[in-house]
Amino acid sequence: MTDDRNNPYLEGLFAPVSEEVTAHDLHVTGRIPEALTGRFLRNGPNPLNIEDPAAHHWFSGEGMVHGVRLRGGRAEWYRNRWVRSDAVAARLGEKGPQGPRHLGMDFAPNTHILSFAGRNLATVEGGALPYELDHELNTLGPYDFRGTLPGGFAAHTTVDPATGELHAVAYCWAYPYVQYLVAGLDGRIRQRVDVPVEGGPMMHDFSLTASYVLLYDLPVVFDMDGASRGDNFPYVWDPARPARLGVLPREGPAEAVRWLGIDPCFVFHPMGAYESADGRTITVHLVRYDKLFDRSSRFGPDEAPPCLEKWTVDLTAGTVRQEQLDDRPVEFPRIDPRRATLEHRFGYGVVQPGDGYGAERSRLHLETPGELLPPDITQVGIGLVKYDLVNGTTQEHRFDPRGDVGEGVFVPSGQGSEEDHGWLLTYVFEPGRDATDLVVLDARDLEAEPVARIHLPVRVPVGFHGNWIPDER
């Protein structure tokens, strides 16, 4: 059953935009670094047509990709485009894209976008295929890795900086296993490992080291009853299900996975993982929730504030030590992509309301009734934080608390530059303009004024993940 109350994920900063926009020669405050030559792309839900707003779940909206093209110190264009599934194309009066489907799923991926083997791929989890986009964000159609993808794909992937290959862990409600997949440089799946997992757990992400894949088998599981009722998001918290971390050798069979017990929790996003020099331990930094989707809210992940933790996996003893590193609510952790699978010193995240921040936002909402922010939503970002994981120090850049800050994506200043020598790129909603800026921050000094603000003509709704896609050299 649903009630007639307003859905907070259809209001304020979360409200979907209704038009596709193309704008050229964007106004810039500051100076765009010449080294930033490419496209900054971000994906997120932007529902086209909602029959029952009270039942709508944030995760179920059709994907829309927002992009800015940078070249020669200029912001050449901004575009936003819905990913065209058959249903989206029909609503827009267009012919649907041609291509394969998995289990008949026709869903416009709404979670991430990446570039691999010369293709831009919008991704989502749960059994659907990625969809390929061209460089101007037009949908080309579903993509199955040249006919080699054995099922659906995953929202999150990792490119191994040592090999350039793409790694993913895919799950689907219909299968009693998860799939560890590796795509070679030719764009074909070259390795598949089916790891048996009962109960249909939601594995939003995974971790990769030089030798291992880490699988997060946690108490959020597929709810068959909810699916039968037609719930838009049929996953729930199962308090009876043990939480465990799987350690799978990258070149090993499914039988080689070791399952290690951990405290009950849920993890959407690891920051990074790496092995010790002697190979006896694995260090993982990640964002942890105490509990999620426990039926207290039908709309989205708003039950408990997430926090940054360090997990130390002792491969000899078979134990996992969990240690909280920060009291701030934080999400969307990222590192320098050149350090994926390797030891890294710096990480970045989005600071969310909480521990005083939420009260500040609520007060601002009451003082300015016309502002966009619903006061009971905590997934909106208010700043970016840089973690020095060696020294235990942080830097933070705060923005207007009435607005929103998206995921910060690190872009190195050059292939051989040091780990934190580069920029953080993020979309920031500016209430004073009633529109969004693409903000460029110096990653070495996050507290400094932005290097550049690229002023978009429209608002970018609160969304999920994206990447910097440099021009091919």
C-alpha positions as CSV (number, residue, x, y, z in Angstrom):
1,M,0.0,0.0,0.0
2,T,1.0,3.6,-0.5
3,D,-0.1,6.8,1.1
4,D,-0.6,10.2,-0.5
5,R,2.3,12.0,1.2
6,N,4.9,13.7,-1.0
7,N,7.9,11.7,-2.1
8,P,11.0,13.6,-1.0
9,Y,13.0,12.0,-3.9
10,L,10.7,13.8,-6.4
11,E,11.1,17.2,-4.8
12,G,13.6,20.0,-4.3
13,L,17.2,19.1,-5.3
14,F,16.1,15.6,-6.2
15,A,13.3,16.7,-8.6
16,P,13.8,15.4,-12.1
17,V,14.4,17.8,-14.9
18,S,12.0,17.7,-17.8
19,E,14.1,18.7,-20.8
20,E,17.2,17.8,-22.6
21,V,19.5,20.8,-23.0
22,T,22.5,21.6,-25.2
23,A,24.5,24.8,-24.4
24,H,27.8,25.9,-26.0
25,D,30.6,28.2,-24.8
26,L,29.8,28.1,-21.1
27,H,30.7,31.1,-18.9
28,V,33.7,30.4,-16.6
29,T,34.8,32.0,-13.4
30,G,38.5,31.4,-12.8
31,R,40.7,29.5,-15.3
32,I,40.2,25.9,-16.5
33,P,43.6,24.1,-16.5
34,E,44.8,23.4,-20.0
35,A,45.5,19.8,-19.1
36,L,41.8,19.1,-18.6
37,T,40.9,18.0,-22.1
38,G,38.0,15.6,-22.2
39,R,34.5,15.1,-20.8
40,F,33.1,15.1,-17.3
41,L,30.1,12.8,-17.3
42,R,27.8,11.8,-14.5
43,N,24.8,9.5,-14.4
44,G,21.7,9.5,-12.1
45,P,18.0,8.8,-11.9
46,N,15.7,11.2,-13.8
47,P,12.2,9.6,-14.1
48,L,10.2,10.5,-17.2
49,N,6.8,9.4,-16.2
50,I,5.7,8.4,-12.7
51,E,2.3,6.8,-12.4
52,D,2.3,6.6,-8.5
53,P,4.6,9.2,-7.0
54,A,4.0,7.9,-3.5
55,A,5.4,4.5,-4.4
56,H,8.4,5.8,-6.4
57,H,11.8,4.7,-5.3
58,W,14.9,6.9,-6.0
59,F,16.8,4.0,-7.5
60,S,14.2,3.2,-10.0
61,G,14.2,6.3,-12.2
62,E,15.5,6.2,-15.8
63,G,19.1,7.2,-16.2
64,M,20.1,10.7,-17.4
65,V,23.7,11.5,-18.2
66,H,25.0,15.1,-17.7
67,G,28.2,16.1,-19.4
68,V,30.6,19.0,-19.9
69,R,33.2,19.1,-22.6
70,L,36.5,20.8,-21.7
71,R,39.3,21.7,-24.2
72,G,41.9,24.3,-24.5
73,G,40.9,26.1,-21.3
74,R,37.3,26.4,-22.5
75,A,34.0,24.8,-21.6
76,E,32.8,24.0,-25.1
77,W,29.4,22.4,-24.2
78,Y,27.0,21.1,-21.6
79,R,24.5,18.3,-22.5
80,N,22.0,16.2,-20.6
81,R,20.5,13.2,-22.2
82,W,18.2,10.4,-21.1
83,V,19.6,6.9,-21.7
84,R,17.3,5.4,-24.3
85,S,15.8,2.1,-23.3
86,D,12.8,1.0,-25.4
87,A,10.5,2.5,-22.8
88,V,12.3,5.9,-22.7
89,A,12.5,6.1,-26.5
90,A,8.8,5.3,-26.8
91,R,7.9,8.1,-24.3
92,L,10.0,10.5,-26.3
93,G,8.4,9.5,-29.6
94,E,11.5,7.8,-30.9
95,K,12.5,4.4,-32.2
96,G,14.0,2.2,-29.5
97,P,17.6,1.1,-29.6
98,Q,18.5,-2.2,-31.2
99,G,20.6,-4.8,-29.4
100,P,20.5,-7.7,-26.9
101,R,18.6,-7.9,-23.6
102,H,19.3,-10.0,-20.5
103,L,16.2,-11.8,-19.2
104,G,14.1,-9.4,-21.2
105,M,15.2,-6.5,-19.0
106,D,14.7,-3.1,-20.6
107,F,16.1,-0.5,-18.2
108,A,17.9,2.8,-18.9
109,P,21.0,2.4,-16.7
110,N,21.0,5.2,-14.0
111,T,24.0,4.6,-11.7
112,H,27.4,5.1,-13.4
113,I,29.2,5.9,-16.6
114,L,32.6,4.8,-17.7
115,S,34.8,4.5,-20.7
116,F,36.5,1.2,-21.7
117,A,37.9,-0.1,-24.9
118,G,36.8,3.0,-26.7
119,R,33.2,2.8,-25.6
120,N,31.2,5.0,-23.2
121,L,29.0,2.7,-21.0
122,A,26.1,3.7,-18.8
123,T,25.8,1.0,-16.1
124,V,23.4,-0.4,-13.5
125,E,23.3,-3.5,-11.4
126,G,20.8,-6.3,-10.8
127,G,20.9,-8.1,-14.1
128,A,20.5,-5.4,-16.8
129,L,23.0,-4.7,-19.5
130,P,25.0,-1.5,-19.9
131,Y,24.1,0.9,-22.7
132,E,26.6,2.4,-25.0
133,L,26.6,6.2,-25.6
134,D,28.5,8.2,-28.2
135,H,30.7,11.2,-27.3
136,E,27.7,13.5,-27.5
137,L,25.7,11.3,-25.1
138,N,23.4,9.8,-27.7
139,T,22.4,6.2,-26.9
140,L,23.7,3.6,-29.3
141,G,22.1,0.6,-27.6
142,P,22.6,-2.2,-25.1
143,Y,26.2,-3.6,-25.0
144,D,27.2,-7.2,-24.2
145,F,30.9,-6.9,-24.6
146,R,30.8,-8.2,-28.2
147,G,28.6,-11.1,-27.3
148,T,30.8,-12.4,-24.5
149,L,28.9,-11.1,-21.4
150,P,27.3,-14.2,-19.8
151,G,24.4,-12.3,-18.1
152,G,23.9,-8.8,-16.8
153,F,26.6,-6.4,-15.7
154,A,27.4,-4.3,-12.6
155,A,27.1,-0.7,-11.6
156,H,30.7,-0.4,-10.4
157,T,33.9,-1.5,-12.2
158,T,37.6,-1.2,-11.6
159,V,40.3,-0.8,-14.2
160,D,43.5,-2.4,-13.1
161,P,46.2,0.2,-13.7
162,A,48.8,-2.6,-14.2
163,T,47.0,-4.3,-17.1
164,G,44.3,-1.9,-18.2
165,E,41.7,-4.6,-17.9
166,L,38.2,-4.0,-16.6
167,H,37.0,-5.9,-13.5
168,A,33.4,-6.2,-12.1
169,V,31.2,-8.3,-9.8
170,A,27.7,-8.8,-11.2
171,Y,24.7,-10.1,-9.4
172,C,21.1,-10.9,-10.5
173,W,18.0,-11.8,-8.5
174,A,17.4,-14.8,-10.7
175,Y,20.8,-16.5,-10.1
176,P,22.1,-18.3,-6.9
177,Y,25.6,-16.9,-7.5
178,V,27.5,-13.7,-8.3
179,Q,29.9,-13.4,-11.2
180,Y,33.4,-12.1,-11.1
181,L,34.1,-10.8,-14.6
182,V,37.3,-9.6,-16.3
183,A,37.2,-7.8,-19.7
184,G,40.4,-7.7,-21.8
185,L,41.6,-4.8,-23.8
186,D,39.8,-6.1,-26.8
187,G,36.5,-5.4,-25.1
188,R,35.6,-9.1,-24.6
189,I,35.0,-10.9,-21.3
190,R,38.0,-13.2,-20.9
191,Q,37.4,-14.5,-17.4
192,R,34.2,-15.5,-15.5
193,V,33.9,-17.0,-12.0
194,D,30.5,-17.9,-10.7
195,V,30.6,-17.8,-6.9
196,P,27.7,-19.5,-5.2
197,V,25.8,-17.1,-2.9
198,E,22.4,-17.9,-1.4
199,G,19.5,-15.5,-0.7
200,G,20.0,-13.0,-3.5
201,P,22.3,-10.4,-1.7
202,M,22.7,-6.9,-3.1
203,M,26.3,-6.4,-4.0
204,H,26.5,-2.8,-5.2
205,D,30.3,-2.8,-5.4
206,F,33.4,-4.8,-4.7
207,S,37.1,-4.3,-3.9
208,L,40.1,-5.3,-6.0
209,T,43.8,-5.7,-5.0
210,A,46.7,-6.9,-7.0
211,S,45.9,-10.5,-6.0
212,Y,42.4,-10.7,-4.7
213,V,38.7,-9.8,-5.2
214,L,36.7,-8.8,-2.1
215,L,33.0,-9.7,-2.1
216,Y,30.6,-8.0,0.3
217,D,27.9,-10.5,1.2
218,L,25.7,-8.4,3.6
219,P,22.2,-8.5,5.0
220,V,20.4,-6.6,2.2
221,V,18.7,-9.3,0.1
222,F,16.2,-9.7,-2.7
223,D,12.6,-9.7,-1.4
224,M,10.5,-12.0,-3.5
225,D,7.3,-10.9,-1.7
226,G,8.1,-7.3,-2.5
227,A,8.8,-8.1,-6.1
228,S,5.5,-9.9,-6.4
229,R,3.8,-6.8,-5.1
230,G,5.5,-4.8,-7.7
231,D,7.8,-2.8,-5.4
232,N,10.1,-0.5,-7.3
233,F,13.0,-1.5,-5.1
234,P,12.5,-5.1,-3.8
235,Y,15.5,-5.3,-1.5
236,V,15.3,-5.4,2.3
237,W,17.4,-5.7,5.4
238,D,17.4,-9.4,6.7
239,P,18.6,-9.3,10.4
240,A,18.9,-13.1,10.4
241,R,21.5,-13.2,7.6
242,P,25.1,-13.2,8.7
243,A,27.4,-10.6,7.3
244,R,30.6,-11.8,5.7
245,L,33.5,-10.8,3.5
246,G,34.6,-13.0,0.7
247,V,38.3,-13.2,-0.3
248,L,38.7,-14.7,-3.8
249,P,42.1,-15.1,-5.6
250,R,41.9,-13.2,-8.9
251,E,43.0,-16.2,-10.9
252,G,41.3,-18.8,-8.6
253,P,38.1,-20.9,-9.0
254,A,35.0,-20.2,-7.0
255,E,36.0,-23.0,-4.5
256,A,39.0,-20.9,-3.5
257,V,36.9,-18.0,-1.9
258,R,37.3,-17.7,1.8
259,W,34.3,-16.3,3.7
260,L,35.2,-14.2,6.8
261,G,32.6,-13.2,9.4
262,I,32.1,-9.5,10.1
263,D,29.7,-7.3,12.2
264,P,26.3,-6.7,10.6
265,C,26.4,-3.7,8.3
266,F,26.0,-2.6,4.7
267,V,28.6,-1.2,2.2
268,F,27.6,0.6,-0.9
269,H,31.1,2.0,-1.7
270,P,34.6,0.9,-0.9
271,M,37.3,3.6,-1.3
272,G,40.2,1.4,-2.2
273,A,42.0,-1.8,-1.1
274,Y,45.6,-3.1,-1.2
275,E,47.8,-5.8,0.2
276,S,50.7,-5.5,2.6
277,A,54.2,-6.0,1.3
278,D,54.4,-9.4,2.8
279,G,51.0,-10.4,1.5
280,R,49.6,-11.3,4.9
281,T,47.0,-8.6,5.2
282,I,44.6,-6.6,3.1
283,T,43.7,-3.0,4.0
284,V,40.3,-1.7,2.9
285,H,38.9,1.8,3.3
286,L,35.2,2.0,2.8
287,V,31.9,3.7,3.8
288,R,29.8,1.6,6.2
289,Y,26.2,1.8,7.2
290,D,24.9,0.1,10.4
291,K,21.7,-0.9,8.6
292,L,19.7,-0.1,5.4
293,F,16.3,-0.8,3.9
294,D,14.8,-2.0,7.1
295,R,11.3,-1.0,6.0
296,S,11.5,2.3,8.0
297,S,11.6,4.1,4.6
298,R,10.4,3.0,1.2
299,F,12.1,5.9,-0.6
300,G,15.9,5.6,-0.2
301,P,18.9,5.1,2.0
302,D,18.1,7.4,4.9
303,E,18.1,5.2,8.0
304,A,21.7,5.7,9.4
305,P,24.5,8.1,8.6
306,P,27.4,6.4,6.8
307,C,31.0,6.7,8.1
308,L,34.5,6.0,6.8
309,E,36.0,2.8,8.2
310,K,39.3,0.9,7.8
311,W,39.1,-2.8,7.6
312,T,42.2,-4.9,8.1
313,V,41.9,-8.4,6.7
314,D,44.4,-10.9,8.3
315,L,44.7,-13.6,5.8
316,T,46.6,-15.9,8.2
317,A,44.2,-15.7,11.1
318,G,41.1,-15.4,8.9
319,T,39.8,-12.3,10.7
320,V,38.6,-8.8,9.8
321,R,39.3,-5.9,12.2
322,Q,36.9,-2.9,11.7
323,E,37.9,0.6,12.8
324,Q,35.9,3.8,12.3
325,L,38.1,6.7,11.1
326,D,35.8,9.7,11.0
327,D,32.7,10.9,12.7
328,R,31.5,12.9,9.7
329,P,28.7,11.4,7.6
330,V,30.4,10.8,4.2
331,E,29.7,8.9,1.0
332,F,30.9,8.5,-2.6
333,P,34.5,7.8,-1.7
334,R,37.1,8.0,-4.5
335,I,40.9,7.7,-4.9
336,D,43.4,8.5,-7.7
337,P,42.5,5.8,-10.3
338,R,46.2,5.2,-11.0
339,R,46.3,3.8,-7.4
340,A,43.5,1.3,-7.7
341,T,44.7,-2.1,-6.3
342,L,47.8,-0.3,-4.9
343,E,48.6,1.3,-1.6
344,H,47.3,4.9,-1.6
345,R,47.7,7.8,0.8
346,F,44.8,10.0,-0.2
347,G,41.1,9.5,-0.5
348,Y,38.1,11.9,-1.2
349,G,34.5,11.8,-0.2
350,V,31.3,13.8,-0.1
351,V,30.3,15.2,3.3
352,Q,26.6,14.9,4.1
353,P,24.4,16.5,6.6
354,G,24.6,15.2,10.2
355,D,26.3,16.0,13.5
356,G,25.2,19.6,13.4
357,Y,25.2,19.9,9.6
358,G,21.6,18.6,9.4
359,A,20.4,21.1,11.9
360,E,22.0,23.9,10.0
361,R,20.3,22.8,6.8
362,S,16.9,22.5,8.5
363,R,17.3,26.0,10.0
364,L,18.1,27.4,6.5
365,H,15.1,25.7,5.1
366,L,12.8,27.3,7.7
367,E,14.4,30.7,7.1
368,T,14.0,30.4,3.3
369,P,10.8,28.5,2.6
370,G,11.3,28.7,-1.2
371,E,14.6,26.9,-1.2
372,L,14.9,23.6,-3.0
373,L,16.1,21.3,-0.2
374,P,13.6,19.0,1.5
375,P,14.7,19.1,5.2
376,D,14.4,15.4,5.9
377,I,16.8,14.2,3.2
378,T,20.4,13.4,4.2
379,Q,21.9,12.1,1.0
380,V,22.6,15.6,-0.3
381,G,26.2,16.6,-0.2
382,I,27.4,19.8,1.4
383,G,31.1,19.6,0.9
384,L,34.1,17.6,-0.2
385,V,36.7,16.1,2.2
386,K,40.2,14.9,1.5
387,Y,41.6,12.2,3.8
388,D,45.3,11.7,4.4
389,L,45.1,8.0,5.3
390,V,48.8,7.9,6.4
391,N,48.8,11.0,8.8
392,G,45.2,10.8,9.8
393,T,44.5,14.4,8.8
394,T,41.7,15.9,6.6
395,Q,41.0,19.0,4.5
396,E,37.4,20.1,3.7
397,H,35.9,22.4,1.2
398,R,32.4,23.6,2.2
399,F,29.8,25.0,-0.2
400,D,26.5,26.8,0.3
401,P,24.6,24.5,2.7
402,R,21.4,25.2,0.8
403,G,22.7,23.6,-2.3
404,D,24.1,20.2,-3.2
405,V,27.6,18.8,-3.9
406,G,28.0,15.7,-6.1
407,E,30.7,13.0,-6.1
408,G,34.2,14.4,-6.3
409,V,36.2,12.8,-9.2
410,F,40.0,13.0,-9.0
411,V,41.8,13.8,-12.2
412,P,45.7,13.6,-12.2
413,S,47.6,16.6,-13.6
414,G,49.6,14.1,-15.7
415,Q,50.4,10.4,-16.0
416,G,53.6,10.8,-14.0
417,S,52.4,13.3,-11.4
418,E,52.3,12.6,-7.7
419,E,49.3,11.0,-6.1
420,D,47.5,14.2,-5.0
421,H,48.7,16.4,-7.9
422,G,45.6,17.1,-9.8
423,W,42.1,18.3,-9.5
424,L,38.7,17.3,-8.0
425,L,35.8,17.8,-10.3
426,T,32.2,18.0,-9.0
427,Y,28.8,19.3,-9.8
428,V,27.6,21.9,-7.2
429,F,24.1,23.4,-7.1
430,E,24.2,27.1,-6.5
431,P,21.0,28.5,-5.0
432,G,21.9,32.1,-5.9
433,R,21.9,31.2,-9.6
434,D,19.2,28.5,-9.3
435,A,21.5,26.4,-11.5
436,T,24.6,24.1,-11.2
437,D,28.3,24.7,-11.6
438,L,31.0,22.3,-12.5
439,V,33.6,23.2,-9.9
440,V,37.3,22.4,-10.3
441,L,39.3,22.2,-7.0
442,D,43.1,21.9,-6.5
443,A,43.4,18.5,-4.8
444,R,46.6,19.5,-3.1
445,D,44.8,22.3,-1.2
446,L,41.1,21.5,-0.9
447,E,40.6,24.5,1.4
448,A,41.6,27.0,-1.3
449,E,39.2,28.8,-3.6
450,P,38.1,26.8,-6.6
451,V,40.4,26.9,-9.6
452,A,37.4,27.3,-11.9
453,R,33.6,27.4,-11.8
454,I,31.9,26.4,-15.1
455,H,28.4,27.8,-15.0
456,L,25.8,25.5,-16.4
457,P,22.5,26.9,-17.6
458,V,20.3,24.4,-15.7
459,R,20.1,22.5,-12.4
460,V,21.7,19.0,-12.3
461,P,19.5,16.9,-9.9
462,V,21.1,14.9,-7.1
463,G,22.5,11.8,-8.7
464,F,25.0,9.0,-8.4
465,H,28.4,8.4,-10.1
466,G,30.5,9.7,-12.9
467,N,34.0,9.9,-14.4
468,W,36.4,12.1,-16.2
469,I,36.9,10.7,-19.7
470,P,40.1,12.2,-21.2
471,D,40.5,12.6,-24.9
472,E,42.3,9.6,-26.5
473,R,45.9,10.3,-27.0
